[in-house]
Amino acid sequence: MEDLFADSNDAPAPKSRAEFREELPDAGPPPLAERARPARLEDMLGQDELIGPKAPLGRLIRAGRLPSLILWGPPGSGKTTLASLLAQHTQSDFVPMSAVSSGIKEVRSVVDMAKSNRRFARQTLLFIDEIHRFNKAQQDALLPHVESGLLTLVGATTENPSFSVIAPLLSRCRVYVLKALDAEAIVQMLRRGVELLNAEPGTQPISVDDAALRAIASLSDGDGRRALGMLEIASSVHRARAEEGPLDAAAIKAAIQRHFIYDRSGEEHFNLISALHKTLRSSDPHAAVYWLTRMLAAGEDPRYVARRMIRFAAEDIGLADPQALPLSLEALRAYEALGSPEGEIALVQCCLYLAMAPKSNAVYRAQKAAAAEVATSGSLPVPLHLRNAPTSLMKDLGYGAGYTYDHDAEDAFVAKQGLPDAIAEKKFYEPSTQGYEGTRREVLLRWDAERAKQK
C-alpha cells in the first residue's frame, strides 16, 4: 500500500498533555482525575480480567509482545490510562492524540517521529482517543504503518468497533473490552483521590467517610473519571463553605446531579431498547418498567419508546390479546396530548399491560411465512370462484362460478378453498394456545378440516 506520509516534514510534532500545561501560565494543579492516574500497571483498578497475570492482554504485556489494539469500553473505564501504561511497560514513546481535533496532518508528524525512532531501535506507540471519529480516509491512512510495525496503534472507543472502525484496520488490531468500574474499584480510586486533595499545598485537609465515597460510586455509573470529578467538586464546595466535620453522603448528593450514560444514536441506545423489548417478551413487568424509566430519565424521546411498544404489541402479542395494539396506540396519543412528565405515566401503564399480556408471535410468523411464499411462488392466479364477474364475458369465462355468500350459510361459514391450487395445502397462520388466540385455535382447526374435505 502507498505510504501516504512519505517525505512529509511540514507538520509539527503533536504536544503531550504536560507540554500543553507548561504553556499555560499559573495553570494550577491538573484535574484530580489526571493526577490520580496510576503510575504502574499493577496499580490499575477494575480490569484484572483483562490485564491480570493470566488474562489475555496481561500475558502479552508480560511477554513483551504488544500488538496494535483497540480498547473498547465505557467512559472512565481506564482506556487512556492503560494505553499510557502499555507504552511505559514496553519502553515506547507515547504519543496521544484525539480523533476529535486531529487528522492526517497530525498523524503524518507521528509517522516521521516513528521513522526517526526506528533508527535508534525505539518503538512508537500512537494512542488515538475516540478513534471511531476518524473517517474512512483517515483510518485508511494508518494501515501501512500499522501493518509494517512502524507504529503500535492503540485506539480507544466507546462505540462498537465492528461498526465504527473500518474492517482492514480492525483486522490488523486486536480488540480488548474494558468493563465499567465496579463500586469497590471506584471507592479505592476515591480514597487515593482524597489523599491527593489533602496533599495540595495551602488547602485545608478534609475528611470523607466511606458512606460518602460509596454515594459517589453509586452516582458515577462506573465512570472513574466522573467519580473523581465529583469528589473534586464536592470537596471544593465543602471547603468554600468552611463547613465543619467530614464530607458526608448528604453533602455529596447536594453538590452533584446524577448523569446517565446514554447516547441516542449509539450502542447504549440499542442496548436499552433491546432490554426493554426482551423483558416485555419474557413477561417481566419489574424489569420492563425499569428499562423504560431508564430510557426516559436519560432523555430518550418518549414517542420513540411508544412506537417500539406499538411494534411489540403486534409482533409479540398479536391476537393472543387483541387489545394490546389499540392500547399501545392510545398510549402514544395520550403522551402527545399531555407531554412530559404527565404523559409518561401512560407509557408506563402500556408497558406494564404489555408485560403482563399473553404472548404469541403467530401473527408475525404468519406474515413472514406468507412473504416467503410470495417471493418463492410469484404471481399465482386467483381461483375463479374468488374473482368478481362484472361483465357477461367474465361470467362466461367462469369468473365467480361456485362462489357462495358466507352469510347465507349455516354458522356464516362455507368450506371453500381460498388459496391458489399450487399452494392449496399451505398453512401460514398457526395460532398459539395463549389468551384470546387460544380460544380461536380450535375454531380454525375445525374450519381447516372442513376445507380439506372439499378437495
N, C-alpha and C positions, 0 to 999 in steps of 0.2 A: 504494500500500500504506500502511496506517495507520502513523503514527510511534509506535512503542511507547515511545519515550523522551521524548516531548514534555512540556515544562513540569515536568521532574523534576530537582530540585536537592537531593535528600536523601542522595546518596551522595558521600563524599569522593573526591577525585581519586586514582587509583592512584599508588603510590610507585615511583620508579625504583630500580634496584639501588643507586645511590650514596646516595639518601636513606635506604634501609634500613640501609646500612652506617654512615651518620652517627649513627643512633640507637643503635648498639651501642658501648658504651664499651670502649676498648682492644681493638678487634676484630682488630688486627694487619693485615698486608697481605692483600689479596684472594687467592684461589687463583691459582696460576700461570696456569691456563687463562684466567682473567678478565684478568689483566694482559697476557697475550700477544696479546690480540685486536688485529688490525691497525687502525691509525688512518685509513688511506686505502684506497679501493677498489683502487688499484694494488698494494697490499701483500698482498691476499688471495691465498692459495696454493691451488692444486689445482683451480680451477674456471674456467680460461681458456676452455674450450669454451662456458661459459655467459655469462661477463661480460667476455670479451676484446673488443677494439675491433670485431671483425667478428662477434661472437656475437649471438644473438637478443636476449637481455636487455641485453647490453652496448650495442647500438645504441640501444635505447630509453632507457637511462640517459643516454647521452651526448647524446641529442636532447632531454633534459629532459622526456620523456613517460613517466611511471611509472604503469602501471595497477595496479589491485588484483591481487594474485597469490598463488599457493600455491607454497611451496617444499617440494618433496618430496625427501627424501634420508635416508640412514642417520644414526645418531647421530654427532655430532662432525664432520660434513662442512662446517659453517660457516653453517647456516641463520640462526641468531640474529645472528651477526656480519654477514652480508650484509644482513639487514634493517636493522640499525643504520647501516651504511654507506650504504644506499639513502636513509634519512632524512637523513643528513648531506649526501649529494650533492644532494638535492632541496631542502635547507634546510627540511625539515618537522620539526614537533615529533614526537619519537619516544616513543611510549607503549607499553612492553612489558607483557604480562601472560601468565600461564599458564592454559590452559584447565582445568588440574587444580584450581586454587584460586580461580578467578574464575568469574563468571556474569553474568547480565543486569544486576545492580546495578552491577557494576564497569564494564561496557560503557556503561551509562547515563551515568556520570560522564564517560567519554571523549567521548561524543556532546555533552554540554554544553560540554566544553572545546573541541571542534571547532567548535561554533557560535560560541563566543567568538572563536576564532582566525580564523574566516572573516570576521568584521567587520574584522579587521586584515589581510586578504588573506594569511593564513598557513595552510599546509596541515598537516593532522594525519595522521601515519602510525601506525595501530594495528597492533602486532605481537602476534599470538596464537600462543604456542608450544603445540604439541600440540593443534592445532585440531580434530583428529579426536575429541578427548574432549568437545567441546561436543556437547550433544544437539541434536535437530532444532529444538526451540523456540528454543534459544539461537542456533543458526545462522540460523534464520528471522528473528530479531530484528535481525540485521546487514544484511539485504537492502536496506531502503530507504535506508540511509545509504551503503552501497557504491554502489548504483545512482545516487544523486543526486550522488555525488562528494564528499559531506561528509567522508567518511573514505577514506583509501587503506588498504585492508586488506592486510596481509602475513601469511598464515598459514603456519606451519611444521608439517610432519607427517612421521613415519617410516612411516606407513601409506599404502597406495594411496588417493589422494583419490577415485578412482572409486567406492570402497566406503565411505569414511569421511566425505566431505563431501557435503552434500545437493546435488542437481542444480541447483536455482535459484541457489545461491551459487556453485557450480562454474562455471556458465555466465557469471557476472559477473566471473570471475577468470581470469587466465592461469596455467597450471601450468608450472613450470620444475623440472627434475630435477637435483639435485646428486648427484655420484658420491662414493663413498668416496675418501678421500685416498690417493694412491699413496705409496710408500715415500719417494721423493725429496722430495715436499712435506712429509711429516711430519718428515724429517730437518732440512729447512730451518727448520721451525717449532721443533724442539727446540733448534737452535743459538741461536735467539732466546731460548728459554726459559732456556738456560744463562747467557746474558748477563744476563737479568733476575734470576736467582738470585744471581749473583755481585755484582749491584749492590745487594743488600739490605744495609742498614747493620748493622754488628755481627756479620756472619757471615764464616766462613772461605771464601774462594773455592775452588771445586772445578774440577777438570779432568775432562772427559768425552770419551773418544776416540770416533772415528767408528763403531767396531765396536759400542760400547755404544748409540749413537744408533740404529744400524740394528737392534740387538736389540730396542729399544723399538718401533721401527716395525713389526717383524715380529710383535710381540705385541699390537699395538693394533687390528688388524682394520680399518685405515683410519679410525679414530676419533681426530681430532686432540686433542679434549678429554681422552680417555683417555690418549693418549700423553704429554701434558703432566702429567697427574696422576701417571703412572708415574715420570716424571722427578723430580717434586717429592718423591714418597715415597722413591725410591731415594737421592736426594741427602740427604734428612733422615736416613735410616739411615746413610749414609756419614759424615755429619758427627757424628752421635751416637756413632758408634764411634771417631771421631777416627782414621780409617784413613788411612794414607799412600798417596800415589800417586793416579792417576786412577781415576775411576769406570769400571769396565770391564764387558764383556758378562756375565761370570760373576756379578758383584755385582748387575747388573740382574735377571738371571733368578732369583737367590736371593731378591730383595726383592719380586718381582712374580709373581703367579699368573695364568696365561692365562685370559681370559674370552672366550667365543664370542658373537657376535651371533646371537641366536635368540629367537623368540617362538613358543611352541607353538600360539598361536591367530592369529598374524599372518602377514604376507606371506612372511617368510623361511621359515616352516614350510612353506608351499606351494611356495616356490621349491626347497627342498632335496628334498622328496619327489618333485617333478616331475623334478629332476635324476636322482634315483635310478631312477625308473621309466624315463626315456628312455635312460639309459646301459645299463640292463639290456636294453632293447629293441634297442639298437644293438650288443649283444654286446661291450661294453667292460668286462671284469671289473675292470680297474685303476680306472677312473672310478667304477664302481658301488660297489666296496668303500670307496672314498674317501668318497663321499657318505653311505653307510651309517654309516661311522665318524664323520663329521662330526655326523650327527644324534644318534647315541648319546652322543658326547662333550659335546654341548650340552644333554643332559638329556631328549631325546625318549623317550617311553615305548617300550621295545623291543617290547612287544606290538603297538603301532600299526604299527611297521615290519614286523613279521612278518605282520600282516594284509594290509598292502599287497603283500607279496611273494606271499601266497596268491592274491590277486586277479590279480597279474601272471601267475602260473603258469597260471591258467585263461584269461585274456584274450589273452595274447601268446605263449604256448607251446602250450597246448591239447593236441591229440593228436599234435603233432609229437614230443613226449616225454611219454608218459602218466605217467611217474614224477615229473614236476615238481610236480604238485599234491599228491600224498601226501607228497613230501619236504618241501614247504613247510609242510604241516600238522604234520609231525613236528618241524620246526624250532621251531614255536610251542610244541609240547608239551615239547620239550627245554628251552626257555628257562623255561617255567613250572615245570619240575621243579628246575632249577638256580638260577634267578635271576641277578642280575648280581654280578660280571662274568663268571662261568664260562659262563653260558648264552648270552652274546653270541657266543661262537665258533660256536655252532650257526647263528645268524643269518648270520654271515659265510660259513659253509660253504654255506648255502642261497643266499645272494646270488651267490657265485661259480658255483654249479651253474646257476642260472637264467641268468646272463650267458652261459655257455658252451653252453647248450642250444639245439637248433634252434628257430627261431621260426615261429609261424603264428598268425594271428588268425582262422582259418577257423571255429573254434567260436564265437567272439564274433560274427562276421559272420552265421553261421547263426542264432544267437539273435535278432539284430537283424532279420534278414530275415523270420523266422517271426513275430516280434512285429508287424512292419509288415503282414504278410499277414492276421493275425488281426484287427488293427484295421480293415483295409480290407474283408475279405470276411465278417466276422461269424461266426455260428454255422452253418457249413455242416454238413449231415447226415453222420454216419459211414456209409461204404459198408456195405451189408448184410452182405457176407461177413466184415467185421471185428466184427460185433455178436455178442454172446452170445445163445443161444436157450434159456433155462432152462425155458420153458413151451411146450406144444404150440401155443398160439396164435401165439407168436412164431416158431416154426418154420414154421407155415402162412403167415405173412407174409413169409417169406424170410430171416429173421434167420439169419446163419451159413451161408447157402447158398453153396456153391462154395469154402468155406474148406478149405485143405489144410494139415495139420500139417507144418511145415517140416522137422522132424527125421526124418520118414519119407521125405523126398525126397533125391535124389542131391545130394551136397555140402551137405545141410541148407539148401537154398535153393529157394524157389518164387517164380517171377516173377509176383507179383500186385500190382495197383495198391493203394497204401496211402493215397493222398490222396483227398479228395472229388472228384467228377467235374469240378466247376467249376475246380479248380486242379490238375488231374492232371499238367499239363506243368511245374509249378513245380519249381525246384531251389533249395533253401535252403543246403545244405552243399556247398561247393566246396573239397575238400581241397587243401592246398598240396603241393609236392614235397619238403617238408622232413622229415627224420628218419622216425620211425615212420609219420607221416601219409602221407609219400611212398610207403611200401611198400603202403599200403592204397588208394592212389588208383586204380591200375589195376583192383583188385577192384571198387571202387564203380562205375567206368565200365562194367565188364562187366555188373554187376547192373542198372544203369540201362538198358543196351542191351537186356537180356533182358526187362525190364518193358515197354519200348517196343514190343517185338514182339507183346505180348499185346493191345494195343489194337486 
